[in-house]
Amino acid sequence: MPVTALALVLAAGLLHASWNLILKRSSERVLVAAWAMLLGAVVFIPTLVPAWPPPAGVWPFVGASAVVYVAYYGCLARAYGDGDFSLVYPIARGMAPAMLALWAVLFLGERPSPGGVLGIATILCGLVVLGGAPLWPRVAGARGEDGNDVRPGTDSSIPTPAGRRWRQLRAHTRGSGSAFLVAFFISVYSTLDGAAVRQWEPMPYLVLVFGLSGLAFVGMLATRGAKRVFRVLRTHFRPIAMIAVMTIVAYALVLRAFQIAPISYAGAAREVGIVFGALAGWLLLGERFGRIRTVGAVLVFAGIGLLALAG
């Protein structure tokens, strides 16, 4: 994987973790995400003008990706309501590379080298460790910090340590389920966008996609309560603006990397943002990190190193 592409995805990972943290801390996640998509397109409209018109072959990708983006942002906002940031973010971003590598082989004709496959597999192992860290102490037969057994089937209505941990396990499962669906949407739009930027430049392409999906998302939400939608724009403008800029810049960096490196490689390496996200959840939100997630982070970085060596 070229050094330039690696640098692009590392920078993108840091930006991506940052805006996800801002979204997690928002009290109006769905509306903030919708406005951020639309505002991001508006801010970067000047990049669209000199590149107009887009190649005819790009339009199907624009339409399909816009639909997937609406589903992705809606599901992401819900997932952050179901689980911890340091749980949802690693799983959502972590499963996507495996799906993306499969789509790249099936639909884009990529053939990763043995070293590349090993790098992707190492990253995936690290992501499984990172995402599964909250679950490990709670599986059947495990003991919590208080020394009590944790057994599936415990009546969650009983105010015992085991009952509390069982409720936590159910919450973890709910958050994980939402995160897996987010991962699917990530892999689909990444495949579509990776194919599109082989025909056109990343930034104007993103302006079209985010503009269409942002309009659809905001319009859909406005039908349920226009006053609330516009009130959130006013009261949450600062986080909306920050997310808008960071989202497009981060993904434009990724799409540029897609132009100069295999999508399966760049798509896996960009998930270094998962490590940044888990660290942010630990340092800023008071969520647990611990030795298990440390091992997962090391595996992710090791996998990225293998991708860099794979060419």
KENU-656786 format. One record per residue (C-alpha): residue number from 0; residue in one letter; x, y, z. Coordinates in steps of 0.05 Angstrom, whole numbers, plus 32768, in hexadecimal, padded with zeros to 4 digits. Each point is the difference from the previous one (the first is absolute). Layout:
BEGIN
+------+------+------+------+------+
: resi : resn :    x :    y :    z :
+------+------+------+------+------+
:  NUM :    A :    X :    Y :    Z :
...
+------+------+------+------+------+
This chain:
BEGIN
+------+------+------+------+------+
: resi : resn :    x :    y :    z :
+------+------+------+------+------+
:    0 :    M : 8000 : 8000 : 8000 :
:    1 :    P : 8020 : 8043 : 7FEC :
:    2 :    V : 8019 : 802B : 8039 :
:    3 :    T : 7FD6 : 803B : 7FE6 :
:    4 :    A : 7FC0 : 7FD7 : 8003 :
:    5 :    L : 8012 : 7FE8 : 8046 :
:    6 :    A : 800B : 8047 : 8018 :
:    7 :    L : 7FBD : 8015 : 7FE2 :
:    8 :    V : 7FD9 : 7FC9 : 8023 :
:    9 :    L : 8022 : 800C : 8043 :
:   10 :    A : 7FED : 804A : 7FFD :
:   11 :    A : 7FBA : 7FED : 7FEB :
:   12 :    G : 7FFB : 7FCF : 803B :
:   13 :    L : 8010 : 8036 : 8032 :
:   14 :    L : 7FCD : 8030 : 7FE2 :
:   15 :    H : 7FCB : 7FCA : 7FFC :
:   16 :    A : 8008 : 7FED : 8049 :
:   17 :    S : 7FFC : 8049 : 8013 :
:   18 :    W : 7FBE : 800E : 7FDE :
:   19 :    N : 7FE2 : 7FBF : 8019 :
:   20 :    L : 8012 : 8015 : 8047 :
:   21 :    I : 7FDD : 8043 : 7FF5 :
:   22 :    L : 7FC3 : 7FDC : 7FE6 :
:   23 :    K : 7FFF : 7FCF : 803A :
:   24 :    R : 8000 : 803B : 8032 :
:   25 :    S : 7FC6 : 8022 : 7FDC :
:   26 :    S : 7FBA : 7FFC : 801D :
:   27 :    E : 7FE0 : 8003 : 7FBA :
:   28 :    R : 802B : 7FCE : 7FDA :
:   29 :    V : 7FD2 : 7FF1 : 7FC5 :
:   30 :    L : 7FF1 : 8049 : 7FF0 :
:   31 :    V : 8048 : 8015 : 800B :
:   32 :    A : 8018 : 7FCA : 7FD0 :
:   33 :    A : 7FCC : 8015 : 7FCB :
:   34 :    W : 8011 : 804A : 8003 :
:   35 :    A : 804B : 7FF0 : 7FFF :
:   36 :    M : 7FF9 : 7FDB : 7FBE :
:   37 :    L : 7FDA : 8039 : 7FE0 :
:   38 :    L : 802B : 8037 : 801C :
:   39 :    G : 8040 : 7FDC : 7FEB :
:   40 :    A : 7FE8 : 7FFE : 7FB9 :
:   41 :    V : 7FEF : 804B : 8002 :
:   42 :    V : 8044 : 8012 : 801D :
:   43 :    F : 8026 : 7FDB : 7FC9 :
:   44 :    I : 7FD5 : 8014 : 7FC5 :
:   45 :    P : 8039 : 802A : 7FE3 :
:   46 :    T : 8026 : 7FC0 : 7FF2 :
:   47 :    L : 7FC7 : 7FE8 : 7FD4 :
:   48 :    V : 7FFE : 803B : 7FD1 :
:   49 :    P : 8043 : 7FF6 : 7FDB :
:   50 :    A : 7FF4 : 7FB5 : 7FFB :
:   51 :    W : 7FBB : 8005 : 7FE1 :
:   52 :    P : 7FE2 : 7FD9 : 7FDD :
:   53 :    P : 800D : 7FBC : 801E :
:   54 :    P : 800C : 7FC4 : 7FD2 :
:   55 :    A : 7FBE : 7FDE : 7FEE :
:   56 :    G : 8018 : 7FBF : 801F :
:   57 :    V : 8006 : 8021 : 8045 :
:   58 :    W : 7FB6 : 8010 : 8009 :
:   59 :    P : 7FE8 : 7FB9 : 8011 :
:   60 :    F : 8035 : 7FFE : 8037 :
:   61 :    V : 7FEA : 8044 : 801A :
:   62 :    G : 7FB7 : 7FEA : 8005 :
:   63 :    A : 800E : 7FBC : 801F :
:   64 :    S : 8033 : 801B : 8031 :
:   65 :    A : 7FD1 : 8039 : 8016 :
:   66 :    V : 7FCA : 7FCC : 8013 :
:   67 :    V : 8032 : 7FD6 : 8027 :
:   68 :    Y : 801A : 803E : 8024 :
:   69 :    V : 7FBB : 8011 : 801A :
:   70 :    A : 7FF9 : 7FBA : 801C :
:   71 :    Y : 8046 : 8002 : 801C :
:   72 :    Y : 7FFA : 8041 : 8026 :
:   73 :    G : 7FBB : 7FEE : 801C :
:   74 :    C : 8019 : 7FBC : 8018 :
:   75 :    L : 8041 : 801F : 801C :
:   76 :    A : 7FD9 : 8032 : 8029 :
:   77 :    R : 7FD4 : 7FC9 : 801C :
:   78 :    A : 803B : 7FD4 : 800F :
:   79 :    Y : 8020 : 8036 : 802B :
:   80 :    G : 7FC0 : 8002 : 8027 :
:   81 :    D : 8003 : 7FB5 : 800C :
:   82 :    G : 8048 : 7FF7 : 8016 :
:   83 :    D : 8042 : 8020 : 8018 :
:   84 :    F : 8029 : 8027 : 7FCE :
:   85 :    S : 803C : 7FD2 : 800D :
:   86 :    L : 7FD3 : 7FC4 : 7FEF :
:   87 :    V : 7FD7 : 8019 : 7FC5 :
:   88 :    Y : 8039 : 8024 : 7FDC :
:   89 :    P : 8031 : 7FC5 : 7FFF :
:   90 :    I : 7FCC : 7FCD : 7FE9 :
:   91 :    A : 7FE0 : 802E : 7FCC :
:   92 :    R : 8042 : 8012 : 7FE2 :
:   93 :    G : 8021 : 7FBE : 800E :
:   94 :    M : 7FD3 : 7FD0 : 7FDA :
:   95 :    A : 7FFD : 802D : 7FC3 :
:   96 :    P : 8046 : 7FEF : 7FE5 :
:   97 :    A : 7FEF : 7FB6 : 7FFB :
:   98 :    M : 7FC0 : 800F : 7FDA :
:   99 :    L : 8024 : 8034 : 7FD6 :
:  100 :    A : 8038 : 7FD0 : 7FED :
:  101 :    L : 7FCB : 7FCD : 7FEA :
:  102 :    W : 7FDB : 8034 : 7FD5 :
:  103 :    A : 8042 : 8018 : 7FE2 :
:  104 :    V : 8012 : 7FB9 : 7FEA :
:  105 :    L : 7FBA : 7FEF : 7FE7 :
:  106 :    F : 7FEE : 8042 : 7FDD :
:  107 :    L : 8040 : 8027 : 7FF4 :
:  108 :    G : 802E : 7FC7 : 7FED :
:  109 :    E : 8035 : 800D : 8035 :
:  110 :    R : 802E : 7FC7 : 8014 :
:  111 :    P : 8024 : 800E : 8042 :
:  112 :    S : 8046 : 7FE2 : 8007 :
:  113 :    P : 800E : 7FCD : 8037 :
:  114 :    G : 8020 : 8037 : 8029 :
:  115 :    G : 7FC4 : 802C : 7FF5 :
:  116 :    V : 7FD0 : 7FC9 : 8016 :
:  117 :    L : 802A : 7FF5 : 803F :
:  118 :    G : 7FFF : 804B : 800F :
:  119 :    I : 7FB4 : 8004 : 7FF7 :
:  120 :    A : 7FF7 : 7FC2 : 802B :
:  121 :    T : 802D : 801D : 8037 :
:  122 :    I : 7FD9 : 8041 : 8000 :
:  123 :    L : 7FBE : 7FD9 : 8005 :
:  124 :    C : 801B : 7FD8 : 803B :
:  125 :    G : 8012 : 8040 : 8023 :
:  126 :    L : 7FBC : 801D : 7FF2 :
:  127 :    V : 7FDD : 7FC2 : 801B :
:  128 :    V : 8029 : 8007 : 8040 :
:  129 :    L : 7FF1 : 804A : 8005 :
:  130 :    G : 7FB6 : 7FF8 : 7FF4 :
:  131 :    G : 7FF8 : 7FC2 : 802B :
:  132 :    A : 8026 : 801C : 803C :
:  133 :    P : 7FC2 : 8015 : 8027 :
:  134 :    L : 7FE0 : 7FBC : 7FF5 :
:  135 :    W : 8039 : 7FD3 : 8017 :
:  136 :    P : 7FF9 : 8009 : 804B :
:  137 :    R : 7FB5 : 7FF3 : 7FFB :
:  138 :    V : 7FFD : 7FBE : 7FDA :
:  139 :    A : 7FE6 : 7FC1 : 8021 :
:  140 :    G : 802B : 7FE6 : 8038 :
:  141 :    A : 8028 : 8041 : 8004 :
:  142 :    R : 8007 : 8026 : 8041 :
:  143 :    G : 7FF8 : 804A : 8006 :
:  144 :    E : 802B : 802F : 8028 :
:  145 :    D : 7FD4 : 7FF1 : 803D :
:  146 :    G : 800F : 7FB5 : 7FFA :
:  147 :    N : 7FB8 : 7FEC : 7FEF :
:  148 :    D : 7FF1 : 7FCE : 7FCA :
:  149 :    V : 7FE0 : 801C : 7FC1 :
:  150 :    R : 7FD1 : 7FCE : 7FE1 :
:  151 :    P : 7FD1 : 8008 : 7FC5 :
:  152 :    G : 7FB8 : 7FF8 : 8017 :
:  153 :    T : 8008 : 802A : 803F :
:  154 :    D : 7FC0 : 8025 : 8010 :
:  155 :    S : 8010 : 8048 : 7FF0 :
:  156 :    S : 7FC9 : 8018 : 802F :
:  157 :    I : 8026 : 7FE6 : 803C :
:  158 :    P : 802C : 8038 : 801D :
:  159 :    T : 803F : 7FD5 : 8005 :
:  160 :    P : 8045 : 800B : 7FE1 :
:  161 :    A : 7FF2 : 7FC7 : 7FCF :
:  162 :    G : 7FBD : 801F : 7FED :
:  163 :    R : 8020 : 8043 : 7FF3 :
:  164 :    R : 8036 : 7FE0 : 7FD5 :
:  165 :    W : 7FCB : 7FDA : 7FD9 :
:  166 :    R : 7FDD : 8041 : 7FF0 :
:  167 :    Q : 8043 : 801B : 7FEA :
:  168 :    L : 800A : 7FC3 : 7FD3 :
:  169 :    R : 7FBC : 800C : 7FDF :
:  170 :    A : 8011 : 8049 : 7FF5 :
:  171 :    H : 8042 : 7FEA : 7FE1 :
:  172 :    T : 7FDD : 7FD0 : 7FD2 :
:  173 :    R : 7FCE : 8036 : 7FEA :
:  174 :    G : 8038 : 8032 : 7FF2 :
:  175 :    S : 8028 : 7FCB : 7FDB :
:  176 :    G : 7FC6 : 7FEE : 7FD3 :
:  177 :    S : 7FF6 : 8049 : 7FEB :
:  178 :    A : 804B : 8006 : 7FF5 :
:  179 :    F : 8002 : 7FC3 : 7FD1 :
:  180 :    L : 7FCA : 8020 : 7FD5 :
:  181 :    V : 8028 : 8040 : 7FFD :
:  182 :    A : 803D : 7FD7 : 7FE9 :
:  183 :    F : 7FD8 : 7FE4 : 7FC6 :
:  184 :    F : 7FEC : 8045 : 7FE9 :
:  185 :    I : 8048 : 8018 : 8005 :
:  186 :    S : 8019 : 7FC7 : 7FD5 :
:  187 :    V : 7FCA : 800D : 7FCB :
:  188 :    Y : 800B : 804B : 7FF9 :
:  189 :    S : 804C : 7FF8 : 8002 :
:  190 :    T : 7FFC : 7FCF : 7FC6 :
:  191 :    L : 7FD3 : 802E : 7FD8 :
:  192 :    D : 802A : 803E : 800E :
:  193 :    G : 8041 : 7FDB : 7FF3 :
:  194 :    A : 7FE7 : 7FEE : 7FBA :
:  195 :    A : 7FE6 : 8046 : 7FF4 :
:  196 :    V : 8041 : 8025 : 800E :
:  197 :    R : 8023 : 7FD6 : 7FCC :
:  198 :    Q : 7FD8 : 802B : 7FD0 :
:  199 :    W : 7FFD : 8043 : 8023 :
:  200 :    E : 8021 : 8029 : 8037 :
:  201 :    P : 7FEE : 7FF2 : 8049 :
:  202 :    M : 7FEB : 8044 : 801A :
:  203 :    P : 7FCC : 8014 : 7FCA :
:  204 :    Y : 7FE5 : 7FB9 : 8002 :
:  205 :    L : 7FF6 : 8006 : 804C :
:  206 :    V : 7FDD : 8043 : 7FF8 :
:  207 :    L : 7FCC : 7FDF : 7FD3 :
:  208 :    V : 7FF7 : 7FC3 : 802C :
:  209 :    F : 7FFD : 8026 : 8041 :
:  210 :    G : 7FD3 : 8035 : 7FE2 :
:  211 :    L : 7FCD : 7FCE : 7FE7 :
:  212 :    S : 8001 : 7FD5 : 803E :
:  213 :    G : 8000 : 803C : 802E :
:  214 :    L : 7FC3 : 801E : 7FDD :
:  215 :    A : 7FDB : 7FBD : 8003 :
:  216 :    F : 8013 : 7FF5 : 8049 :
:  217 :    V : 7FEC : 8046 : 8019 :
:  218 :    G : 7FC1 : 7FFF : 7FD6 :
:  219 :    M : 7FEB : 7FBD : 801C :
:  220 :    L : 800B : 8017 : 8047 :
:  221 :    A : 7FDC : 8042 : 7FF3 :
:  222 :    T : 7FC0 : 7FDB : 7FEF :
:  223 :    R : 7FFF : 7FE8 : 8049 :
:  224 :    G : 800A : 8045 : 801E :
:  225 :    A : 801D : 803A : 7FD8 :
:  226 :    K : 8005 : 802E : 803D :
:  227 :    R : 802C : 7FD0 : 8025 :
:  228 :    V : 802C : 7FF4 : 7FC3 :
:  229 :    F : 8010 : 8049 : 7FF7 :
:  230 :    R : 8006 : 800C : 804B :
:  231 :    V : 8037 : 7FCC : 8002 :
:  232 :    L : 8025 : 8023 : 7FC8 :
:  233 :    R : 7FFF : 8040 : 8029 :
:  234 :    T : 8011 : 7FE2 : 8044 :
:  235 :    H : 8033 : 7FCD : 7FE8 :
:  236 :    F : 8020 : 8028 : 7FC7 :
:  237 :    R : 8047 : 7FFB : 801B :
:  238 :    P : 8004 : 7FB4 : 8004 :
:  239 :    I : 7FDA : 7FFA : 7FBF :
:  240 :    A : 8033 : 802C : 7FDD :
:  241 :    M : 803B : 7FDB : 801F :
:  242 :    I : 7FE4 : 7FBC : 7FEB :
:  243 :    A : 7FEF : 801A : 7FBB :
:  244 :    V : 8047 : 8017 : 7FF0 :
:  245 :    M : 8024 : 7FC5 : 8021 :
:  246 :    T : 7FD3 : 7FCD : 7FDF :
:  247 :    I : 800C : 8017 : 7FB9 :
:  248 :    V : 804A : 800E : 8009 :
:  249 :    A : 800B : 7FBC : 8021 :
:  250 :    Y : 7FDB : 7FDA : 7FCB :
:  251 :    A : 801F : 8027 : 7FC7 :
:  252 :    L : 8044 : 7FEA : 801B :
:  253 :    V : 7FE8 : 7FB8 : 8000 :
:  254 :    L : 7FE5 : 8004 : 7FB9 :
:  255 :    R : 8042 : 801E : 7FE9 :
:  256 :    A : 8022 : 7FC4 : 801F :
:  257 :    F : 7FCF : 7FD3 : 7FDA :
:  258 :    Q : 801A : 801F : 7FC0 :
:  259 :    I : 8049 : 7FEC : 800D :
:  260 :    A : 7FFA : 7FC0 : 8029 :
:  261 :    P : 7FD4 : 7FC1 : 7FFF :
:  262 :    I : 7FBD : 8010 : 8020 :
:  263 :    S : 8004 : 7FC2 : 802C :
:  264 :    Y : 8043 : 8018 : 801C :
:  265 :    A : 7FED : 8049 : 800A :
:  266 :    G : 7FBC : 7FED : 801B :
:  267 :    A : 8020 : 7FD5 : 8036 :
:  268 :    A : 8038 : 8031 : 8012 :
:  269 :    R : 7FCF : 803A : 8009 :
:  270 :    E : 7FE2 : 7FDC : 803B :
:  271 :    V : 803A : 8016 : 802B :
:  272 :    G : 7FCC : 8033 : 8013 :
:  273 :    I : 7FE3 : 7FC9 : 802B :
:  274 :    V : 803D : 8003 : 802D :
:  275 :    F : 7FF9 : 804B : 8004 :
:  276 :    G : 7FB6 : 7FF8 : 8010 :
:  277 :    A : 800B : 7FCE : 8037 :
:  278 :    L : 8036 : 802D : 801E :
:  279 :    A : 7FD1 : 803B : 7FFD :
:  280 :    G : 7FC9 : 7FDA : 8022 :
:  281 :    W : 8031 : 7FEE : 8037 :
:  282 :    L : 8021 : 8044 : 8009 :
:  283 :    L : 7FC5 : 802E : 7FF4 :
:  284 :    L : 7FC1 : 7FD9 : 8010 :
:  285 :    G : 801A : 7FD6 : 803A :
:  286 :    E : 7FF4 : 7FBE : 7FDD :
:  287 :    R : 802C : 7FC4 : 800F :
:  288 :    F : 803C : 7FEF : 7FD5 :
:  289 :    G : 802B : 7FCE : 8025 :
:  290 :    R : 8031 : 7FCA : 7FEB :
:  291 :    I : 7FD1 : 7FDD : 7FCE :
:  292 :    R : 7FF6 : 803E : 7FD7 :
:  293 :    T : 804A : 800F : 8004 :
:  294 :    V : 800E : 7FBD : 7FDF :
:  295 :    G : 7FCB : 800F : 7FCC :
:  296 :    A : 8020 : 8044 : 7FF0 :
:  297 :    V : 8045 : 7FDF : 7FF8 :
:  298 :    L : 7FE3 : 7FCD : 7FCF :
:  299 :    V : 7FDF : 8038 : 7FD7 :
:  300 :    F : 8042 : 8026 : 7FFA :
:  301 :    A : 8025 : 7FBF : 7FF0 :
:  302 :    G : 7FCE : 7FF2 : 7FC8 :
:  303 :    I : 8009 : 8045 : 7FE3 :
:  304 :    G : 804B : 7FF5 : 8000 :
:  305 :    L : 7FF6 : 7FC0 : 7FD9 :
:  306 :    L : 7FD4 : 8024 : 7FCD :
:  307 :    A : 8037 : 8034 : 7FF7 :
:  308 :    L : 8033 : 7FC9 : 7FF3 :
:  309 :    A : 7FD0 : 7FDC : 7FD1 :
:  310 :    G : 8009 : 8036 : 7FCB :
+------+------+------+------+------+
